[in-house]
Amino acid sequence: MSLSPDGKRFVALLSDAKRGVRALVFTIDGSAPPAALLASSGEKEQVDYCEWANSNRLICGVSVTTGRIRDMIGFDRLVTVGADGKDMKMLSVHDSFQALGIMQNGGHVIDWQGDPTGNSVLMTRQFVPTADTGTHISGAAEGMGVERVDPVTLRRQTIEKPRETAKEYIADGLGTVRIMGLRPTRGNGYSDGRTVYQYRKQGQTGWLPLSTVSGDSQTEHGFDPYAVDPTLDVAYGFDAQDGRNALFKVALDGSLKRELVFARPDVDLAGLIRIGRRHRVVGVSYVTDRRQVEFFDPELKKLGISLAKAMPERPLVQFVDASADESKLLLWTGSDVDPGEYMLFDKKTRHLDGLLRARPPLDGVTLAPVKAITFPAADGTPIPAYLTMPVGKPGTNLPAIVMPHGGPGARDEWGFDWLAQFFAARGYVVLQPNYRGSTGYGEGWFKENGFKSWRTAIGDVNDGGRWLVKQGIAAPTTLAIVGWSYGGYAALQSAVLDPALFKAIIAIAPVTDLDTLRHEHDDFQDYYLVDAFIGKGPHVREGSPAQNAAKITAPVLMFHGDMDQNVGISESRMMASRLRSAGKSVELIEFKGLSHQLDDSEARTAMLDRSDLFLREKMGIQ
């Protein structure tokens, strides 16, 4: 959702049909019916977001995936449209018939206040060389640059010339680019894992060194800038402090004076809180047992405290957007048993009004509370986790599911989780462990990541299952494991490490072979980053479920979309083939035309119903 600069309207993306999306404009006072901007079927094209260019016009991002399996390629484009749904235009530059390459990236807006008048935006552009004939190159510009674009007239002006290695630009919210990120490549075209950031002083055009960030596909080291504050003349960014992600600000006046803004001794910081047309930095979020915010803005800090007191049943509050003068704030509030509501707070009247519920069909449905707990790993380490107990069931001897998260560079947190709530509604206990290898708890907890240190990560997951049985919460004969992406990998690999623990396995879009995952990136710039993340050595074979299928004894159910660009469907096909060859029980359900997230209401409904039936059949649950 996004709030118009004058605070009178908002735009929202709503689900439509089985996988489609509609963008609608609503008036705050309800004086007019919702206006339809655009819609997508979701078959190939998707509406990703819509934001206000000004109070009467919007910019929307649209993405398209074409090809099949090994030949898949994604494109994204920006369109601009009036708030009444009329006068739609392509904002991204049109492909040239003489182009010597493919323009996959249609650009993105980096500053919604592209000039002092507010009538333009700054957006990136991928420049592609063009030719007049088969041999003569007429336009040699190549790489990413920045243009100032009028979303009404489409008049555009290049303000940052394209650079072949440029991957990121950061503006100051006032129409000036202050930071540029360059990603050098090796002679063979692959990224070398570094992003070199440069900055410019106020009022100057020359570039000066700022920082270098290095890492692999899921880890980074070095000051990573995210935003510029033109008033303080600093860059806000994240870097390590005592082994945990902390927020710093670095002066852009030439001194590069660095100052710690905020850090936690127990967890990493999660992200910046930004509001308004200028995306002003007002705070930072972090997750302990639940997500919390440290506000730098005194007024918002006071408001956050007031909102928490006013809505104790919805302790999670997110600032989504604001009017241009920040007198009206668009909020989301929710909890573990409330999927949430979008609301508008008017500073002048002190009114807080509801706008849209996040999941209206769940209104009035009793959902299962989520409790933050810890359980001991085999070596005694307390593993943080979330426990969801089904409503109205006794607290002992229940069918239970361990549900490891994806990533592995991610973590679960307290709040509404549709997958966990579904299984709880069907009578299952759900345990979601933040195993070692999860992010959010510092470098020491991340270890070498969930692939290189798979024995530790999967060991923690299995210890969660043993804890459920030892506590008497789960019946040992009805203990299952369910996971998506890396979580699907963990579900399969758990049975390699301890074949007798789980009685049924469900893996959704799982990684099944680490070397196959590595080579899925052969033709992409990030190959060496993924290669470094997976690593080399005995763990590659030992930690690949497809290479150890004979050890798995529990029945396996897998789901996978055949347009998955995160984890190729060939991994699930390989796993199913290896399990069948070993005489194991396995079923693979493929969804045609769907990506990694299976964003299709019919497909997800089928997946959930089949999963519940599978667990009941295989574990003898009535």
C-alpha positions in Angstrom: 0.0 0.0 0.0 1.0 3.6 -0.6 -0.4 6.9 0.6 -0.8 9.8 -1.8 1.3 12.9 -1.1 -1.8 15.0 -0.2 -3.0 12.2 2.1 -6.4 11.9 0.5 -6.0 8.6 -1.3 -4.2 5.3 -1.1 -3.3 2.6 -3.5 -3.4 -1.1 -2.6 -2.6 -4.4 -4.4 -5.2 -7.0 -3.8 -5.3 -10.7 -4.8 -7.5 -11.4 -7.8 -8.6 -14.9 -9.0 -6.1 -17.7 -8.4 -2.8 -15.9 -9.0 -3.7 -12.4 -10.3 -3.3 -9.0 -8.7 -5.4 -5.9 -8.9 -4.1 -2.4 -8.1 -7.0 -0.2 -6.8 -7.0 3.5 -5.6 -9.3 4.2 -2.6 -10.3 7.6 -1.3 -9.7 8.0 2.5 -13.1 9.6 3.1 -14.9 7.0 0.9 -16.3 9.8 -1.3 -15.7 7.7 -4.5 -15.7 4.0 -5.4 -12.3 2.4 -5.8 -10.6 3.1 -9.2 -9.0 0.2 -11.0 -5.4 1.0 -12.1 -4.2 -2.2 -13.7 -4.4 -5.9 -13.2 -2.3 -9.0 -14.0 -3.3 -12.6 -14.5 -0.2 -13.9 -12.8 0.3 -16.4 -15.6 3.4 -14.7 -16.8 3.2 -11.1 -15.9 2.8 -9.7 -12.3 2.1 -6.3 -10.8 4.7 -6.0 -8.1 4.0 -2.6 -6.5 2.5 0.9 -7.1 3.6 4.1 -5.5 2.6 7.8 -6.0 4.6 9.9 -8.3 2.4 12.9 -7.2 -1.1 13.2 -5.8 -2.7 12.5 -9.2 -0.3 9.9 -10.8 1.3 6.6 -9.9 4.3 4.5 -10.9 3.9 0.7 -10.9 6.4 -2.0 -11.3 5.5 -5.0 -13.5 7.6 -8.2 -14.0 7.4 -10.9 -16.6 9.0 -14.3 -16.8 9.4 -16.1 -20.1 10.9 -19.4 -21.3 10.9 -22.8 -19.7 13.0 -24.3 -17.0 16.6 -24.0 -18.2 15.7 -21.1 -20.5 13.8 -18.9 -18.1 14.5 -15.2 -18.1 12.9 -12.4 -16.2 12.1 -8.8 -17.2 10.7 -5.9 -15.2 9.3 -2.6 -16.4 7.8 0.6 -14.9 4.5 2.0 -16.1 2.9 5.3 -15.1 -0.9 5.8 -14.9 -3.3 8.4 -13.6 -5.1 7.9 -10.3 -8.3 7.3 -12.2 -6.7 4.4 -14.1 -6.4 6.4 -17.4 -3.5 7.6 -19.5 -1.2 4.6 -18.9 2.3 5.0 -20.3 5.5 2.9 -20.3 8.0 4.7 -18.1 10.9 2.4 -18.8 12.7 3.1 -22.1 11.6 1.0 -25.0 13.9 -1.7 -26.3 15.6 -0.8 -29.6 15.4 -3.1 -32.6 19.2 -2.3 -33.0 20.0 -3.3 -29.4 23.1 -5.6 -29.1 21.8 -7.0 -25.8 18.7 -7.7 -23.7 17.4 -5.0 -21.4 16.0 -7.2 -18.5 16.1 -4.4 -15.9 13.5 -1.7 -16.7 14.8 0.5 -13.9 13.6 1.5 -10.4 12.9 4.8 -8.7 15.6 5.9 -6.4 14.2 9.4 -5.5 10.5 10.3 -5.6 11.5 14.0 -5.3 13.5 14.2 -8.5 13.6 18.0 -8.5 12.6 20.9 -6.3 9.2 21.1 -7.9 8.4 17.5 -7.2 7.2 16.9 -10.8 9.9 14.3 -11.7 11.6 11.3 -10.3 15.1 9.9 -10.4 15.2 6.3 -11.8 17.9 4.0 -12.9 18.3 2.9 -16.5 20.1 -0.1 -18.0 21.8 1.2 -21.1 22.3 -1.4 -23.9 24.6 -0.7 -26.9 22.9 -0.3 -30.3 24.0 -0.7 -33.9 23.0 0.9 -37.2 24.1 -2.1 -39.3 25.4 -5.5 -38.5 28.9 -4.1 -37.9 28.7 -0.5 -36.9 27.9 0.4 -33.3 26.0 3.7 -33.2 25.5 3.8 -29.4 28.2 2.5 -27.2 26.7 3.4 -23.8 26.5 0.4 -21.6 25.7 -0.3 -18.0 23.5 1.4 -15.3 22.9 5.1 -15.2 20.3 7.5 -13.7 17.7 9.6 -15.4 15.4 12.4 -14.3 12.0 11.5 -15.7 8.7 13.4 -15.8 6.0 10.7 -15.3 3.5 12.9 -17.2 5.3 14.0 -20.3 8.0 11.2 -20.2 10.6 13.8 -20.8 13.9 12.3 -19.6 17.4 13.6 -18.9 20.5 11.6 -18.1 22.1 12.9 -14.9 24.4 9.9 -14.2 26.1 8.5 -17.3 26.0 4.7 -17.5 28.9 2.7 -16.0 29.3 -0.9 -16.9 30.0 -2.1 -13.4 27.4 0.2 -11.6 24.8 -1.8 -9.7 23.4 0.8 -7.2 22.8 4.5 -6.8 21.5 6.2 -3.6 19.9 9.7 -3.8 19.3 12.2 -1.0 15.5 12.5 -1.3 16.0 16.0 -2.9 16.9 14.9 -6.4 20.7 14.5 -6.0 22.6 11.2 -6.4 25.2 11.1 -3.6 26.4 7.4 -3.5 27.2 4.9 -6.3 27.9 1.2 -5.9 30.3 -0.5 -8.4 30.5 -4.3 -8.6 33.8 -5.2 -10.3 33.8 -8.4 -12.4 36.6 -10.8 -13.3 37.9 -11.2 -16.8 35.3 -14.0 -17.4 32.4 -11.7 -16.5 31.6 -13.2 -13.1 31.3 -10.9 -10.0 34.3 -11.0 -7.7 32.1 -10.6 -4.6 32.9 -7.0 -3.9 30.8 -3.8 -4.1 32.9 -0.7 -4.1 31.0 2.4 -2.9 31.8 6.0 -3.8 30.3 9.2 -2.7 30.3 12.9 -3.7 30.3 16.0 -1.4 27.3 18.3 -1.4 27.4 20.5 -4.5 30.2 18.6 -6.2 30.3 16.1 -9.0 33.5 14.2 -8.4 33.4 10.8 -6.8 35.4 9.9 -3.6 36.0 6.5 -2.0 33.4 5.5 0.7 33.7 1.8 1.5 34.0 -1.7 0.1 31.6 -4.5 1.0 32.7 -8.1 0.3 31.1 -11.5 0.9 29.3 -14.4 -0.8 25.7 -14.8 -1.8 24.3 -14.5 1.7 27.0 -12.7 3.8 28.5 -9.3 3.7 31.4 -7.5 5.4 32.1 -3.8 5.4 30.0 -0.6 5.7 26.9 -1.0 3.5 25.2 2.3 2.8 21.4 2.4 2.6 20.3 6.0 2.8 21.5 9.6 2.8 20.4 12.3 5.1 21.0 15.7 3.3 20.4 17.7 6.5 23.0 15.9 8.5 25.1 15.2 5.4 25.7 11.6 6.3 25.1 8.1 4.9 23.3 5.6 7.1 24.5 2.0 6.7 25.1 -1.3 8.4 28.4 -2.9 9.4 29.6 -5.4 12.1 30.0 -4.3 15.7 31.3 -7.0 18.1 30.1 -9.7 15.7 26.6 -8.3 15.2 25.0 -6.1 12.5 24.9 -2.5 13.8 23.8 0.9 12.3 26.4 3.6 11.6 26.4 7.0 10.0 29.4 8.2 8.0 29.9 11.9 7.2 29.9 12.8 3.5 31.8 16.1 4.0 35.2 14.6 3.1 36.1 13.6 6.6 34.4 10.2 6.5 33.8 10.5 10.3 32.1 7.4 11.4 29.7 7.2 14.3 27.8 4.3 15.8 24.1 5.1 15.8 22.6 2.0 17.4 23.5 -1.5 18.2 22.2 -4.4 20.3 24.4 -6.8 22.3 22.2 -9.7 21.7 20.9 -9.6 18.1 21.6 -8.1 14.7 19.7 -5.0 13.5 17.1 -5.9 10.9 16.5 -2.7 8.8 15.9 1.0 8.6 12.6 2.6 9.3 11.8 5.2 6.7 8.7 7.3 6.0 7.4 9.9 3.6 8.0 11.0 0.1 11.7 11.5 0.9 12.0 8.1 2.6 13.4 9.9 5.6 15.3 7.7 8.1 13.4 7.8 11.4 14.5 4.6 13.2 15.8 1.1 13.0 14.2 -2.3 13.7 15.5 -5.5 15.4 14.1 -8.8 16.4 14.6 -10.4 19.9 11.6 -12.7 20.7 9.6 -10.3 18.5 10.2 -7.3 16.2 10.8 -4.0 17.9 11.7 -0.4 16.8 14.2 2.2 18.1 13.0 5.5 16.8 15.4 8.5 16.4 12.5 10.8 15.7 11.2 12.0 19.1 7.6 12.5 17.8 7.4 9.1 16.3 8.9 7.5 19.3 6.2 9.0 21.5 3.6 8.0 19.0 4.8 4.4 18.9 4.5 4.2 22.7 1.0 5.6 22.5 -0.1 3.2 19.8 1.2 0.2 21.8 -0.9 1.3 24.8 -4.0 2.0 22.6 -3.8 -1.4 20.9 -2.2 -4.0 23.3 -3.8 -6.8 21.3 -1.8 -5.7 18.2 1.7 -5.1 19.5 3.3 -5.2 16.0 3.2 -1.8 14.4 4.9 -0.9 11.1 5.0 2.6 9.5 4.2 2.0 5.9 4.0 5.5 4.3 3.2 9.1 5.0 1.8 12.1 3.3 4.3 14.7 1.9 4.0 16.9 5.1 4.0 13.7 7.3 0.8 14.9 9.0 -0.9 11.6 8.0 0.7 8.2 8.6 -0.1 4.9 7.0 0.3 2.1 9.5 0.0 -1.7 9.7 -0.8 -3.3 13.0 -1.1 -7.0 13.8 -0.1 -9.9 16.1 0.4 -13.6 16.1 -3.4 -14.2 16.1 -4.3 -11.2 13.9 -3.1 -11.1 10.3 -3.3 -7.3 10.6 -5.0 -4.2 9.5 -3.8 -1.1 7.5 -4.8 2.1 9.3 -4.4 5.9 8.9 -3.3 8.1 11.8 -4.0 11.8 11.5 -1.6 13.8 13.6 -3.8 16.9 13.6 -7.0 15.2 14.7 -5.3 12.3 16.6 -7.7 9.9 14.9 -6.7 6.4 14.1 -9.0 4.9 11.4 -9.0 1.5 9.8 -8.6 1.2 6.0 -8.2 -2.4 5.0 -7.9 -5.8 6.7 -4.9 -7.9 5.5 -6.9 -11.2 5.4 -10.6 -10.5 5.7 -11.7 -14.1 5.4 -10.0 -14.8 8.8 -12.0 -12.2 10.7 -13.8 -14.0 13.5 -11.6 -17.1 13.2 -9.8 -18.1 16.4 -6.1 -18.5 15.6 -3.4 -20.3 17.6 -1.2 -18.2 19.9 2.6 -18.3 19.2 5.0 -18.5 22.1 8.7 -17.7 22.0 10.7 -20.6 23.7 14.1 -22.1 23.7 15.1 -25.8 23.7 18.5 -27.3 24.4 20.6 -28.6 21.5 22.6 -31.8 22.0 25.6 -29.8 23.1 23.5 -27.8 25.6 23.2 -24.6 23.4 19.8 -23.0 23.9 18.1 -22.8 20.5 15.4 -20.0 20.1 12.2 -21.1 18.5 8.5 -20.4 18.2 5.9 -22.9 19.5 2.3 -22.8 18.1 -0.2 -25.0 20.0 -3.5 -25.9 18.4 -6.5 -24.2 20.1 -8.8 -26.5 22.1 -6.5 -29.4 22.2 -4.8 -31.0 25.3 -1.2 -30.0 25.6 0.3 -33.4 25.5 0.7 -36.4 23.1 -0.3 -34.4 20.0 0.7 -34.8 16.3 3.5 -32.3 15.8 5.5 -30.7 13.0 9.0 -29.2 13.1 9.1 -26.4 10.5 12.6 -25.1 9.7 12.7 -21.8 7.9 14.2 -21.1 4.4 17.3 -19.2 3.6 19.4 -20.4 5.4 20.3 -16.7 5.6 16.9 -15.8 7.3 15.1 -16.4 10.6 11.6 -16.8 11.9 10.0 -14.2 14.1 6.9 -13.8 16.2 3.7 -12.9 14.3 1.1 -14.4 12.0 2.4 -17.2 9.8 -0.2 -18.6 7.4 1.5 -22.0 7.0 2.0 -22.6 10.7 -1.6 -21.4 11.4 -3.0 -23.8 8.8 -1.4 -26.8 10.5 -2.4 -25.6 13.9 -6.0 -25.3 12.7 -5.8 -28.9 11.6 -4.7 -30.0 15.1 -0.8 -30.1 14.8 1.7 -28.5 17.2 4.2 -26.5 15.2 7.8 -25.8 16.2 9.8 -23.2 14.2 13.5 -23.3 15.3 16.0 -20.6 14.6 18.8 -23.2 14.2 22.5 -22.2 14.1 22.9 -21.0 10.6 20.0 -18.6 10.9 20.7 -14.9 10.6 19.8 -12.3 13.2 21.9 -13.6 16.1 25.3 -12.5 15.0 28.2 -14.0 13.1 28.9 -16.7 15.7 25.4 -18.1 15.4 25.4 -18.0 11.6 28.5 -20.3 11.8 29.7 -21.2 8.3 26.1 -21.1 7.1 23.5 -23.9 6.9 25.2 -25.8 4.1 28.9 -25.8 5.1 27.8 -26.3 8.8 24.8 -28.5 7.9 25.5 -31.0 10.7 25.1 -28.3 13.3 22.0 -26.7 11.6 20.2 -30.0 10.9 21.3 -31.3 14.3 19.5 -28.3 15.9 16.4 -29.0 13.8 16.3 -32.6 14.9 16.9 -31.7 18.5 13.8 -29.6 18.3 11.8 -32.7 17.4 13.4 -34.7 20.2 12.5 -31.9 22.7 8.9 -32.0 21.6 8.8 -35.7 22.4 10.7 -35.4 25.7 8.4 -32.7 26.9 5.4 -34.9 26.2 4.0 -32.4 23.8 4.4 -34.6 20.7 3.6 -38.3 20.3 6.8 -39.9 18.9 4.7 -41.9 16.3 3.1 -38.7 14.9 6.2 -36.4 14.6 6.7 -34.9 11.1 8.9 -32.3 9.5 7.8 -29.7 6.9 10.0 -27.1 5.1 10.1 -24.7 2.2 13.3 -24.0 0.1 16.2 -24.4 2.6 13.6 -25.6 5.0 12.7 -28.3 2.5 16.4 -29.2 2.3 16.5 -29.4 6.1 13.4 -31.6 6.1 15.1 -34.1 3.7 18.5 -33.9 5.3 17.1 -34.4 8.8 16.2 -37.9 7.7 19.7 -38.6 6.4 21.1 -37.6 9.8 18.5 -39.4 11.9 16.3 -41.7 9.8 14.1 -42.8 12.7 13.1 -39.4 14.1 10.4 -38.1 11.8 7.7 -40.3 10.5 6.7 -38.2 7.5 8.6 -35.5 5.4 7.1 -32.7 3.4 9.6 -30.6 1.3 8.4 -27.6 -0.8 10.8 -26.3 -3.5 13.7 -28.0 -1.7 17.4 -27.9 -2.4 18.4 -31.5 -2.8 21.9 -31.5 -4.2 24.5 -28.8 -3.3 26.6 -29.3 -6.4 23.5 -29.0 -8.6 22.5 -25.8 -6.8 26.0 -24.5 -7.5 25.8 -25.2 -11.2 22.3 -23.6 -11.5 24.3 -20.4 -11.3 26.9 -21.3 -14.0 25.5 -18.7 -16.4 25.0 -15.9 -13.9 27.3 -13.2 -12.5 26.9 -14.5 -9.0 28.4 -17.9 -9.7 31.6 -17.4 -7.6 29.5 -16.0 -4.7 27.3 -19.0 -4.7 30.3 -21.3 -5.1 32.0 -19.7 -2.1 28.8 -20.0 -0.1 28.4 -23.7 -0.8 32.1 -24.4 -0.6 34.1 -27.5 -1.5 34.8 -30.7 0.4 33.2 -33.9 1.8 30.2 -31.9 3.1 28.9 -31.3 -0.4 28.2 -35.0 -0.9 27.4 -35.8 2.7 25.1 -32.8 3.0 23.1 -33.5 -0.2 19.9 -35.5 0.4 19.8 -36.7 -3.2 23.3 -38.3 -2.7 22.1 -40.1 0.4 18.5 -41.1 -0.5 19.1 -44.7 0.6 19.3 -43.6 4.2 15.9 -42.0 4.3 13.2 -44.3 5.6 10.2 -42.0 6.2 7.7 -41.4 3.3 8.4 -38.2 1.4 6.0 -35.7 -0.3 7.4 -32.9 -2.4 5.9 -29.8 -4.2 7.7 -27.7 -6.8 6.8 -25.1 -9.4 8.4 -25.7 -12.8 9.2 -21.9 -13.2 11.2 -21.8 -10.0 14.3 -19.6 -10.6 15.5 -19.9 -7.0 15.8 -23.7 -6.9 15.4 -25.5 -10.1 12.6 -28.2 -10.4 15.3 -30.6 -11.5 16.4 -30.9 -7.9 13.0 -32.3 -6.8 12.9 -34.6 -9.9 16.4 -35.9 -9.0 15.4 -36.5 -5.4 12.2 -38.3 -6.4 14.1 -40.5 -8.9 16.8 -41.4 -6.3 14.2 -42.3 -3.7 12.3 -44.5 -6.1 15.5 -46.2 -7.2 16.2 -46.9 -3.5 12.7 -48.4 -3.1 11.4 -45.5 -0.9 8.0 -44.0 -0.7 7.9 -40.7 -2.5 5.4 -38.4 -4.3 6.3 -35.3 -6.3 3.6 -32.8 -7.2 4.6 -30.3 -9.9 2.8 -27.0 -10.4 2.9 -25.8 -14.0 3.9 -22.1 -14.5 4.6 -21.4 -10.9 7.7 -19.9 -9.3 9.4 -20.5 -5.9 6.7 -19.0 -3.8 3.8 -20.9 -5.5 1.8 -17.7 -5.6 -1.5 -19.2 -6.6 -4.5 -19.6 -4.3 -5.7 -22.8 -6.0 -2.2 -24.4 -5.9 -1.6 -23.4 -2.3 -5.0 -24.8 -1.3 -4.2 -28.1 -3.1 -0.8 -28.2 -1.5 -2.2 -27.6 2.0 -5.0 -30.2 1.7 -2.7 -32.8 0.2 -0.1 -32.2 2.9 -2.7 -32.7 5.7 -4.0 -35.8 4.1 -0.5 -37.1 3.5 0.4 -36.6 7.2 -2.7 -38.3 8.4 -2.3 -41.2 6.0 1.3 -41.9 6.8 1.2 -41.4 10.5 -2.3 -42.9 11.2 -3.9 -39.7 12.5 -7.7 -39.8 12.7 
